[in-house]
Amino acid sequence: MRLYNQGNLAARIEQKPKQRMIQKKRVTIRYGISSGEKLLYFFAIIALVGVSTLIVARYAQISDYNYQILETKSEMKKMTEENGELRAKIDELSKPERIRSIAEQMGLSKLDNTVRVFKGGTASN
């Protein structure tokens, strides 16, 4: 009702109660992983792959060195055997009887025991 319809009588103005605005906070539940966690997982995986690559590369390098060591040992064994064969051949070729026979075939002869053989710094006939 309007106030002027009531005449000159004092009228109490009824005020409408103010409505409070209650703001409800919206809570959104996001399912999944946040972008920060995604970045953290990404860098952790990159670091894990990098470390494992380094480890595998080191093992490959160690394996290569082991193959080289085995090859060098086999070469050393072959050289040692070859040196032994050459020493035996030297001993066979440097026998005094063989040298005398070759000298006689070439027409050389021994005069008055002037031939001396030096072994280890001492002279002997």
Backbone as CSV, one residue per row, in Angstrom:
resi,resn,N_x,N_y,N_z,CA_x,CA_y,CA_z,C_x,C_y,C_z
1,MET,0.810,-1.180,0.000,0.000,0.000,0.000,0.847,1.234,0.000
2,ARG,0.258,2.175,-0.570,0.998,3.412,-0.640,0.660,4.274,0.564
3,LEU,1.601,5.122,0.944,1.412,5.920,2.151,0.377,7.045,1.968
4,TYR,0.281,7.575,0.850,-0.631,8.712,0.671,-2.091,8.297,0.663
5,ASN,-2.356,7.064,0.556,-3.740,6.620,0.618,-4.249,6.575,2.069
6,GLN,-3.381,6.624,3.008,-3.799,6.488,4.400,-4.172,7.855,5.008
7,GLY,-4.042,8.883,4.334,-4.383,10.211,4.845,-3.206,10.812,5.560
8,ASN,-3.580,11.671,6.610,-2.502,12.346,7.297,-2.045,11.601,8.539
9,LEU,-2.507,10.429,8.719,-2.083,9.647,9.858,-0.637,9.186,9.667
10,ALA,0.040,9.220,10.757,1.426,8.766,10.689,1.436,7.266,10.466
11,ALA,2.202,6.944,9.626,2.273,5.527,9.310,3.710,5.048,9.458
12,ARG,3.754,3.935,9.927,5.086,3.345,10.095,5.489,2.761,8.739
13,ILE,6.622,3.174,8.390,7.124,2.680,7.116,7.776,1.333,7.388
14,GLU,7.242,0.441,6.763,7.816,-0.882,6.929,8.954,-1.035,5.930
15,GLN,10.038,-1.354,6.486,11.194,-1.550,5.612,11.354,-3.036,5.350
16,LYS,11.629,-3.238,4.199,11.875,-4.629,3.843,13.264,-5.002,4.354
17,PRO,13.375,-6.132,4.958,14.703,-6.512,5.442,15.665,-6.688,4.257
18,LYS,16.874,-6.215,4.481,17.886,-6.328,3.432,18.326,-7.783,3.334
19,GLN,18.344,-8.157,2.191,18.795,-9.528,1.991,20.308,-9.537,1.867
20,ARG,20.871,-10.367,2.641,22.321,-10.495,2.548,22.646,-11.378,1.364
21,MET,23.625,-10.916,0.676,24.089,-11.716,-0.443,25.112,-12.696,0.098
22,ILE,24.760,-13.878,0.095,25.688,-14.916,0.532,26.325,-15.482,-0.728
23,GLN,27.591,-15.247,-0.765,28.305,-15.764,-1.924,28.852,-17.135,-1.578
24,LYS,28.466,-18.022,-2.357,28.974,-19.359,-2.150,30.233,-19.509,-2.985
25,LYS,31.222,-20.004,-2.337,32.469,-20.232,-3.054,32.314,-21.491,-3.873
26,ARG,32.695,-21.350,-5.067,32.633,-22.520,-5.924,33.917,-23.321,-5.755
27,VAL,33.747,-24.499,-5.415,34.877,-25.392,-5.274,34.840,-26.332,-6.466
28,THR,35.885,-26.219,-7.258,35.943,-27.109,-8.414,36.980,-28.177,-8.123
29,ILE,36.570,-29.356,-8.282,37.469,-30.477,-8.068,37.972,-30.914,-9.435
30,ARG,39.246,-30.779,-9.596,39.848,-31.177,-10.866,40.500,-32.532,-10.684
31,TYR,40.101,-33.400,-11.500,40.687,-34.728,-11.460,41.881,-34.747,-12.403
32,GLY,42.951,-35.367,-11.995,44.144,-35.459,-12.827,45.339,-34.849,-12.132
33,ILE,46.343,-34.574,-12.917,47.614,-34.083,-12.396,47.763,-32.623,-12.789
34,SER,48.249,-31.821,-11.862,48.447,-30.413,-12.167,49.652,-30.241,-13.078
35,SER,49.756,-29.072,-13.672,50.850,-28.836,-14.632,52.210,-28.827,-13.937
36,GLY,52.263,-28.376,-12.693,53.521,-28.405,-11.944,54.007,-29.821,-11.710
37,GLU,53.069,-30.683,-11.356,53.429,-32.089,-11.159,53.841,-32.734,-12.476
38,LYS,53.167,-32.354,-13.552,53.533,-32.899,-14.866,54.958,-32.516,-15.229
39,LEU,55.309,-31.243,-14.986,56.681,-30.811,-15.268,57.682,-31.550,-14.383
40,LEU,57.337,-31.718,-13.125,58.229,-32.429,-12.214,58.448,-33.866,-12.677
41,TYR,57.378,-34.549,-13.042,57.500,-35.918,-13.542,58.286,-35.972,-14.842
42,PHE,58.055,-35.000,-15.709,58.765,-34.958,-16.988,60.271,-34.836,-16.765
43,PHE,60.676,-33.889,-15.910,62.109,-33.704,-15.666,62.704,-34.896,-14.918
44,ALA,61.919,-35.527,-14.059,62.415,-36.722,-13.363,62.646,-37.854,-14.359
45,ILE,61.748,-38.015,-15.313,61.916,-39.061,-16.326,63.105,-38.750,-17.223
46,ILE,63.263,-37.478,-17.612,64.414,-37.079,-18.431,65.715,-37.361,-17.686
47,ALA,65.763,-37.034,-16.396,66.968,-37.290,-15.607,67.232,-38.794,-15.497
48,LEU,66.184,-39.577,-15.299,66.336,-41.028,-15.199,66.858,-41.615,-16.506
49,VAL,66.315,-41.163,-17.622,66.782,-41.645,-18.928,68.237,-41.228,-19.159
50,GLY,68.581,-40.009,-18.787,69.961,-39.535,-18.952,70.949,-40.341,-18.137
51,VAL,70.607,-40.581,-16.878,71.506,-41.354,-16.010,71.650,-42.780,-16.521
52,SER,70.530,-43.389,-16.923,70.623,-44.763,-17.423,71.421,-44.828,-18.724
53,THR,71.311,-43.803,-19.574,72.110,-43.758,-20.800,73.594,-43.662,-20.475
54,LEU,73.935,-42.840,-19.496,75.340,-42.733,-19.089,75.863,-44.059,-18.546
55,ILE,75.058,-44.743,-17.766,75.489,-46.024,-17.199,75.714,-47.047,-18.301
56,VAL,74.783,-47.111,-19.249,74.927,-48.070,-20.355,76.149,-47.714,-21.206
57,ALA,76.377,-46.416,-21.437,77.547,-46.003,-22.216,78.840,-46.393,-21.506
58,ARG,78.877,-46.238,-20.192,80.068,-46.631,-19.424,80.317,-48.132,-19.505
59,TYR,79.248,-48.927,-19.383,79.404,-50.371,-19.487,79.882,-50.774,-20.883
60,ALA,79.401,-50.084,-21.904,79.855,-50.375,-23.264,81.337,-50.038,-23.412
61,GLN,81.749,-48.926,-22.842,83.158,-48.532,-22.912,84.032,-49.528,-22.145
62,ILE,83.585,-49.961,-20.984,84.333,-50.947,-20.203,84.433,-52.255,-20.973
63,SER,83.356,-52.660,-21.609,83.371,-53.886,-22.412,84.360,-53.774,-23.563
64,ASP,84.382,-52.616,-24.212,85.333,-52.397,-25.297,86.768,-52.485,-24.789
65,TYR,87.042,-51.880,-23.631,88.384,-51.960,-23.056,88.752,-53.410,-22.721
66,ASN,87.794,-54.173,-22.217,88.075,-55.576,-21.903,88.428,-56.363,-23.160
67,TYR,87.708,-56.115,-24.269,88.033,-56.782,-25.524,89.433,-56.393,-26.002
68,GLN,89.780,-55.133,-25.852,91.121,-54.693,-26.246,92.183,-55.358,-25.377
69,ILE,91.922,-55.491,-24.091,92.878,-56.144,-23.186,93.066,-57.603,-23.580
70,LEU,91.961,-58.299,-23.856,92.075,-59.699,-24.259,92.847,-59.834,-25.572
71,GLU,92.594,-58.934,-26.508,93.310,-58.974,-27.788,94.801,-58.729,-27.581
72,THR,95.135,-57.769,-26.725,96.542,-57.469,-26.446,97.219,-58.653,-25.757
73,LYS,96.505,-59.311,-24.841,97.084,-60.481,-24.175,97.346,-61.606,-25.163
74,SER,96.418,-61.811,-26.092,96.638,-62.871,-27.084,97.808,-62.512,-28.000
75,GLU,97.938,-61.239,-28.361,99.090,-60.811,-29.165,100.393,-61.008,-28.396
76,MET,100.381,-60.691,-27.106,101.587,-60.885,-26.290,101.960,-62.368,-26.226
77,LYS,100.955,-63.220,-26.091,101.225,-64.657,-26.040,101.831,-65.130,-27.355
78,LYS,101.287,-64.658,-28.493,101.832,-65.024,-29.799,103.264,-64.529,-29.941
79,MET,103.532,-63.296,-29.509,104.884,-62.742,-29.602,105.856,-63.516,-28.719
80,THR,105.413,-63.908,-27.529,106.272,-64.682,-26.639,106.624,-66.028,-27.264
81,GLU,105.609,-66.669,-27.864,105.877,-67.939,-28.547,106.818,-67.745,-29.728
82,GLU,106.612,-66.688,-30.483,107.480,-66.405,-31.640,108.901,-66.103,-31.178
83,ASN,109.030,-65.352,-30.074,110.367,-65.070,-29.543,111.060,-66.350,-29.098
84,GLY,110.314,-67.250,-28.473,110.901,-68.532,-28.074,111.369,-69.337,-29.280
85,GLU,110.545,-69.351,-30.349,110.949,-70.054,-31.568,112.183,-69.418,-32.188
86,LEU,112.230,-68.073,-32.188,113.401,-67.389,-32.758,114.652,-67.641,-31.921
87,ARG,114.512,-67.687,-30.590,115.670,-67.998,-29.746,116.177,-69.408,-30.018
88,ALA,115.238,-70.341,-30.184,115.642,-71.716,-30.503,116.343,-71.765,-31.850
89,LYS,115.851,-70.999,-32.810,116.482,-70.956,-34.126,117.869,-70.330,-34.046
90,ILE,117.993,-69.260,-33.226,119.309,-68.625,-33.037,120.283,-69.614,-32.416
91,ASP,119.837,-70.329,-31.388,120.699,-71.327,-30.749,121.120,-72.406,-31.743
92,GLU,120.189,-72.823,-32.594,120.496,-73.855,-33.583,121.472,-73.348,-34.636
93,LEU,121.268,-72.103,-35.078,122.130,-71.563,-36.132,123.496,-71.124,-35.613
94,SER,123.617,-70.844,-34.323,124.903,-70.366,-33.798,125.733,-71.470,-33.146
95,LYS,125.412,-72.720,-33.412,126.231,-73.818,-32.896,127.597,-73.776,-33.584
96,PRO,128.665,-73.987,-32.809,130.004,-73.925,-33.401,130.220,-74.978,-34.501
97,GLU,129.639,-76.141,-34.359,129.820,-77.173,-35.386,129.239,-76.724,-36.723
98,ARG,128.084,-76.106,-36.697,127.450,-75.629,-37.923,128.289,-74.535,-38.562
99,ILE,128.787,-73.617,-37.734,129.598,-72.514,-38.267,130.877,-73.076,-38.895
100,ARG,131.505,-74.079,-38.244,132.724,-74.679,-38.801,132.429,-75.357,-40.130
101,SER,131.290,-76.072,-40.200,130.983,-76.772,-41.453,130.737,-75.770,-42.584
102,ILE,130.059,-74.673,-42.297,129.822,-73.651,-43.329,131.131,-72.993,-43.735
103,ALA,132.022,-72.741,-42.747,133.320,-72.129,-43.050,134.151,-73.054,-43.912
104,GLU,134.137,-74.336,-43.632,134.901,-75.287,-44.439,134.326,-75.388,-45.847
105,GLN,133.004,-75.297,-45.987,132.390,-75.334,-47.308,132.803,-74.114,-48.134
106,MET,133.035,-72.990,-47.452,133.434,-71.766,-48.150,134.951,-71.713,-48.385
107,GLY,135.666,-72.692,-47.868,137.104,-72.751,-48.097,137.924,-72.119,-46.997
108,LEU,137.350,-71.842,-45.871,138.099,-71.261,-44.755,138.641,-72.395,-43.899
109,SER,139.781,-72.138,-43.264,140.365,-73.169,-42.406,140.827,-72.530,-41.112
110,LYS,141.002,-73.361,-40.114,141.384,-72.906,-38.794,142.895,-73.002,-38.675
111,LEU,143.529,-71.913,-38.284,144.977,-71.895,-38.121,145.339,-71.760,-36.651
112,ASP,146.007,-72.705,-36.108,146.622,-72.668,-34.774,145.660,-72.249,-33.654
113,ASN,144.522,-72.745,-33.676,143.557,-72.474,-32.599,143.394,-70.982,-32.303
114,THR,143.282,-70.173,-33.346,143.113,-68.730,-33.129,141.640,-68.330,-33.011
115,VAL,140.772,-69.266,-33.149,139.347,-68.966,-33.029,138.969,-69.014,-31.567
116,ARG,138.343,-67.956,-31.132,137.906,-67.885,-29.736,136.396,-67.557,-29.714
117,VAL,135.664,-68.179,-28.803,134.231,-67.942,-28.641,134.033,-67.158,-27.354
118,PHE,133.340,-66.022,-27.461,133.100,-65.162,-26.301,131.672,-65.387,-25.805
119,LYS,131.564,-65.832,-24.577,130.257,-65.996,-23.945,130.281,-65.324,-22.591
120,GLY,129.417,-64.396,-22.408,129.277,-63.747,-21.102,130.508,-63.008,-20.650
121,GLY,131.321,-62.520,-21.566,132.479,-61.720,-21.212,133.740,-62.519,-20.970
122,THR,133.705,-63.840,-21.075,134.915,-64.653,-20.894,135.240,-65.327,-22.208
123,ALA,136.499,-65.433,-22.473,136.942,-66.053,-23.723,137.277,-67.523,-23.471
124,SER,136.892,-68.384,-24.388,137.231,-69.791,-24.280,137.545,-70.326,-25.677
125,ASN,138.357,-71.396,-25.706,138.736,-71.992,-27.005,137.752,-73.030,-27.408
